Amino acid sequence: MSTGWSWDTIDREMDLMRLAALNHYWDRHPPLHLMVQSYLGIKPVSRSSISRQREADNTERDVQEFAEMFTAAGGISA
């Protein structure tokens, strides 16, 4: 999130040594959004495993529903 890098870039470029160096730098110079969050007293939201499972279920249904709508609209499915 703080770097703006894509998951693919992180997968290709990041290793544990670089991650440690980045975390060390961020310990001394936190990203702006973390400083603002701290200043405003915003706490991370804790999500239960049940809501995560519901999200996963919804995601699968959403993908299936999208594929059906795409095909119905004339799209070609693989």
BELMOMO-V477705 format. One record per helix or strand of 3 or more residues. SS is the DSSP state (H for helix, E for strand). FROM is the first residue (numbers start at 1). LEN is the number of residues. If there is no record, write none. Layout:
ss:SS from:FROM len:LEN
ss:SS from:FROM len:LEN
//
This chain:
ss:H from:7 len:7
ss:H from:16 len:13
ss:H from:32 len:9
ss:H from:49 len:24
//
